[in-house]
C-alpha cells in the first residue's frame, strides 16, 4: 500500500509538471520473480530493462532484495576495492525526449562497512561515460542522506540509441570511514528518470484530443479521441501489461473484470503519430 501511494505521488508530481514525462523507473514492489529487477514505471518500451550491478571487467554481480525506503530495494555486497570500477547501472530509450532528470535513494550498511561515496554518470550506446554535474552522492545507513532529487542529466543526441545511467563508487571509503568490506552492503531504491517531449506542443495537443471517463473507475471506462487511435495499452505499476489492443476508431470501451485497485499507465498511439501518449488512470 505504501509503495502504491509513493508511485501515485511520483506520477502525480510528474503530471503536474506538464510536459515532464516518466521515461523509466524502478520501485521494486516485489522481491521475487523473473521480472522483479525490471523497470516498473515509464514508457512501455522500457519496462523490460533491468537494473545491474557491474564489477570490474563488466562482470554482472549478484543482486538480491532487502528492505527499501518503502517496501523493497535492490541490494548487493562485494563492493570492496570498487572505486571507479563497480556500479549500479540502468538503461532506457527515449527518442524525441530531452531535459532529462533523475531521482534515486541509496543506503549503505554501517555495521559491515558498506560504500559511502558514489557519483552519477551517463552515456549513450557506443560512447564513454561522463560525469553528471553535481552528481556526487554521500551514502550512509539511512534513506534520507543519499537522496538525489530531479538532478539534470545532460543527455543529447541519443536518437534511437540506448541511454545508460550509472551510480559508480567514487572512493573505497566506507560509511564508517575505513575501507569498504567485502561484506559491506549497499542498496538502491525509487529510481525515476523523466524527460520532456521534443515534439513540443504535440503533448498539449494529445492531452486535448484524448479523454478517459470515468477516471477513477471500477475497471470499466471509455477511451475517446478526437482523431482515430491505432493502439491502446494499459500497464500496471508492477510493469506488467494488463491490456494491449489495436483500435480502428476514435472510441474504445474498456472492461477489465477483476483488475486490482491501483494506479495504471494508459498509453495511446494515434493514426497520425508514431509516438506514445501516456496518462494516468486510477482503478478503485
C-alpha positions in Angstrom: 0.0 0.0 0.0 2.8 2.4 0.9 4.6 1.7 -2.4 1.4 2.3 -4.4 1.0 5.6 -2.6 4.5 6.6 -3.4 4.0 5.7 -7.0 0.8 7.8 -7.1 2.7 10.7 -5.6 5.6 10.3 -8.1 3.3 10.1 -11.1 1.2 13.0 -9.8 4.2 15.1 -9.4 5.3 14.4 -13.0 1.9 15.1 -14.4 1.8 18.4 -12.6 5.0 19.4 -14.4 3.1 19.5 -17.7 5.4 18.1 -20.4 7.7 16.2 -18.0 7.1 12.5 -18.6 8.2 9.4 -16.8 10.7 7.7 -19.0 11.6 4.8 -16.8 11.8 3.9 -13.1 12.5 1.2 -10.6 10.5 0.9 -7.3 10.9 -2.8 -6.5 7.3 -3.5 -5.4 8.1 -7.3 -5.2 11.1 -9.3 -4.1 10.9 -12.3 -6.4 10.0 -13.4 -9.9 11.7 -13.2 -13.3 10.8 -9.5 -13.8 11.4 -8.3 -10.3 14.6 -6.3 -11.3 12.9 -4.8 -14.3 11.7 -1.2 -14.6 8.2 -0.8 -13.1 7.1 2.5 -14.5 7.8 4.5 -17.6 7.4 4.3 -21.4 6.2 0.8 -22.4 9.3 0.0 -24.4 11.5 0.5 -21.3 9.6 -1.8 -19.0 11.7 -4.9 -20.0 15.1 -3.4 -19.0 16.6 -4.4 -15.7 19.0 -2.9 -13.1 22.5 -4.3 -12.9 25.5 -4.3 -10.5 28.6 -4.4 -12.6 32.1 -5.1 -11.3 35.5 -5.0 -12.9 35.7 -6.2 -16.5 31.9 -5.7 -16.8 31.1 -8.8 -14.8 27.5 -8.8 -13.7 27.4 -9.3 -10.0 24.6 -10.8 -7.9 21.7 -8.6 -6.8 19.3 -9.6 -4.1 16.4 -7.8 -2.3 16.5 -6.1 1.1 14.3 -3.6 3.0 13.9 -0.4 1.0 12.9 3.2 1.5 9.3 1.9 1.5 9.0 -1.8 0.6 12.0 -3.4 -1.2 15.3 -2.3 -2.6 18.0 -3.8 -4.9 20.9 -4.8 -2.7 24.4 -6.2 -3.2 27.7 -6.9 -1.4 31.2 -7.3 -2.9 31.9 -3.6 -3.3 35.4 -3.7 -1.8 38.2 -2.1 -4.0 35.5 -0.8 -6.3 36.4 2.9 -6.7 35.9 3.9 -10.3 35.1 0.3 -11.2 31.9 -1.0 -9.5 28.5 0.5 -10.1 24.7 0.2 -10.4 23.5 0.7 -13.9 20.3 1.1 -15.8 19.4 1.8 -19.4 16.5 3.2 -21.4 15.4 4.5 -24.8 13.9 8.0 -25.1 13.8 9.1 -28.8 12.2 12.6 -29.1 12.8 13.5 -25.4 15.2 15.9 -23.8 15.7 17.8 -20.5 16.2 14.6 -18.5 16.1 14.4 -14.7 16.9 11.5 -12.4 15.9 10.8 -8.8 17.1 7.9 -6.6 17.7 6.8 -3.0 20.7 4.9 -1.6 21.6 3.4 1.7 24.7 1.5 2.9 25.4 -0.7 5.9 27.3 0.9 8.7 27.8 -2.4 10.6 29.7 -4.1 7.7 31.4 -1.1 6.2 29.4 -0.5 3.1 30.5 2.0 0.5 30.0 5.7 1.2 30.8 7.7 -1.9 29.2 7.5 -5.3 28.8 9.7 -8.3 26.3 9.6 -11.2 27.5 9.3 -14.8 25.7 8.9 -18.2 26.5 7.7 -21.7 24.9 6.8 -25.0 25.4 3.3 -26.5 28.9 3.2 -28.1 30.1 6.3 -26.2 32.0 6.8 -22.9 30.6 7.7 -19.5 30.6 11.3 -18.5 30.0 12.8 -15.0 26.6 14.2 -14.3 27.1 17.8 -12.9 26.5 17.9 -9.2 26.1 14.2 -9.2 28.2 13.3 -6.2 26.3 11.3 -3.6 27.3 10.5 0.0 25.5 7.4 1.3 25.1 6.5 5.0 23.0 4.0 6.9 19.6 5.7 6.3 17.3 6.5 3.4 17.4 10.3 3.8 21.1 11.2 3.2 21.9 9.5 -0.1 19.0 11.0 -2.0 19.1 12.5 -5.5 16.0 14.6 -6.5 15.3 15.7 -10.1 19.0 16.1 -10.9 19.6 17.3 -14.5 21.3 14.8 -16.9 22.8 16.4 -19.9 21.7 13.8 -22.4 21.7 15.0 -26.1 21.7 13.4 -29.5 20.5 10.0 -28.3 18.2 9.3 -31.3 17.1 5.6 -31.1 20.3 4.6 -29.1 20.1 3.4 -25.5 21.0 5.8 -22.7 22.8 4.5 -19.7 23.0 6.0 -16.2 25.2 4.6 -13.5 25.9 5.2 -9.8 29.7 4.4 -9.6 31.8 4.2 -6.5 33.9 7.3 -6.1 36.2 6.1 -3.4 37.0 3.0 -1.3 35.9 4.7 1.9 33.2 3.0 3.9 30.3 4.5 5.8 32.4 4.2 9.0 35.4 5.9 7.5 37.6 2.8 6.9 37.9 0.6 3.8 34.9 -0.9 2.2 34.4 -4.5 3.5 33.7 -7.4 1.0 30.5 -8.0 3.1 29.6 -4.3 3.0 26.1 -3.9 1.6 24.6 -1.1 -0.3 21.1 -0.6 -1.5 19.3 1.5 -4.2 15.6 2.3 -4.5 13.0 4.6 -6.0 14.9 5.4 -9.2 12.9 7.7 -11.5 14.0 9.2 -14.9 11.8 11.9 -16.5 12.1 13.9 -19.7 10.3 16.4 -21.8 9.0 15.5 -25.3 10.8 17.3 -28.0 7.6 17.2 -30.0 6.7 20.3 -28.1 3.1 21.3 -28.5 2.1 17.8 -29.5 2.0 16.9 -25.8 -0.7 19.6 -25.3 -2.5 18.5 -28.5 -2.5 14.9 -27.4 -3.9 15.8 -24.0 -6.7 17.8 -25.5 -7.6 15.1 -28.1 -7.9 12.2 -25.6 -10.4 11.7 -22.7 -10.9 8.8 -20.3 -14.2 8.6 -18.5 -14.9 7.8 -15.7 -11.5 8.2 -14.1 -11.2 6.9 -11.4 -13.3 3.9 -12.4 -14.0 0.3 -11.2 -12.3 -1.2 -14.3 -15.0 -0.2 -16.9 -14.4 3.1 -18.8 -14.4 4.7 -22.2 -11.3 6.0 -24.1 -12.3 8.6 -26.6 -10.2 10.6 -29.0 -10.9 13.4 -31.5 -8.8 11.5 -34.0 -8.6 7.8 -34.8 -6.4 5.7 -32.5 -4.4 2.6 -33.6 -3.2 1.0 -30.4 -4.2 1.2 -26.7 -2.1 -0.3 -23.9 -2.5 -0.4 -20.1 0.5 -1.2 -17.9 0.4 -1.7 -14.1 2.8 -0.2 -11.6 4.5 -3.7 -11.4 5.5 -3.3 -15.0 3.0 -6.0 -16.3 0.9 -5.3 -19.3 -2.8 -5.5 -18.4 -4.2 -4.8 -21.9 -2.7 -4.3 -25.3 -5.3 -3.9 -28.1 -5.4 -2.5 -31.6 -8.0 0.1 -32.3 -9.6 1.3 -35.6 -11.7 4.2 -34.4 -11.9 7.1 -32.1 -13.7 5.2 -29.2 -12.7 2.2 -27.2 -14.9 0.7 -24.5 -12.6 -1.0 -21.9 -13.8 -3.6 -19.4 -11.2 -5.2 -17.1 -13.1 -7.5 -14.8 -11.2 -8.4 -11.6 -8.5 -5.8 -12.1 -6.8 -4.8 -8.8 -7.3 -1.3 -7.4 -4.4 1.0 -8.1 -2.7 3.4 -10.5 -2.1 2.4 -14.1 -0.5 4.0 -17.2 -2.7 4.1 -20.2 -0.8 4.6 -23.4 -2.3 5.5 -26.8 -0.9 5.7 -30.3 -2.8 7.8 -32.8 -3.1 7.3 -36.5 -1.2 10.5 -37.3 1.7 10.0 -34.8 4.1 7.1 -34.0 4.9 8.4 -30.5 3.0 7.1 -27.5 0.9 9.4 -25.4 0.6 8.2 -21.8 -1.6 9.3 -19.0 -2.5 8.1 -15.5 -5.7 6.2 -14.8 -6.9 5.0 -11.4 -9.0 1.9 -10.6 -10.9 2.0 -7.3 
